[in-house]
Amino acid sequence: MPRHSRRPSRRPGCPQPELRTSSAAWLEGVLSMFEAEGLNVPALLRDAGFDPDSLHRQNARIPVDEISVLWQVAVAHAGRPTLGLDRDLAATHSKLGTVGHAMACSPTLGAALTRLTRYMAVISDATAFSLQSDARGCWMVMEHTGGSLPIPRQRVEYALLTVLMQCQWLTRRELQPLAMEFVYPPPANDRLHREAFGCEIRFNAPANRVLLSSADMTMPLPTHHPALGEMQEHLLDDQLNLLGQTTTASLVCAEIARRLQHGEPRRQDVASGLGLADRTLQRRLQEESVSFQALLDRTRRELAKQYLAEQRHTLADVADRLGFVDVSNFFRACKRWFGLPPAQYRASLALDGAGTLRGALLN
């Protein structure tokens, strides 16, 4: 068995997570960035448990937890918690593939970013990218889900920096974000963060996001090409189909996740958010042999794993983020999902994560 197929060990009562993956092509770009940062990539892959040949197989995908371990080992090798915070490296080594080509064919920067929201799963279905309107412009919001290990902050920081650098390449302009926010606590010195993103940074924020002005979002792209853009979309739609990302169920889960922090969403509201009549949504879900309630429960369960893996969230905060009106309902749901109350499940995740990283570093 290839070494990179190793999974973090699980404790009794803690089921395996639903598999989320990133494209090997994107990961190759990350590895080339690591090399440019002075890391010994073959040694890094060995210590992280990867089979290097597996990265070159056609359409290869890498599980999210294995990428988390890779980032953790890379940060440990580098001895720098700011690994990847370099504008030039983010601009040079990112590999967006067909998604990047489709973005370049868009009429405006806003249209390009809308395409990224639609096709992000091709790059990584463990990454949720969305746009949120603001009186000053538009927030680019990024969140990673799907694994049982905490997502290293360096992966999130590098991903957002990569998107910002892609925006600059698309517009051929030096963009000045209006604001930058991270959910993580502030580092001892945020100078490299400010230099990388070109603005002041707010930490301990509700989301990982960058605010661009309305003028930036409406900026025309010099590479606009409608016919070529349509061709690229057909190719990307085929890739989404192969990944199972175009089913009604997958779209409903994404819409539920977007609405949960505002309370438990009703089926009618989710249907409206997807541009469907409630009856149409119900019929399509019946055709896929799944119920709205089952998708709500599945989405909550997956997000619960992510939030409980991050110590910065209190249990009450996790319950609120999952749309539970009563913490006791959240506790009962956790025992049903994981066989453990939330505090014990969180402790088991922490032990698994520490053991996985320790095993990788001692490998």
Disulfide bonds with the S-S distance in Angstrom:
none
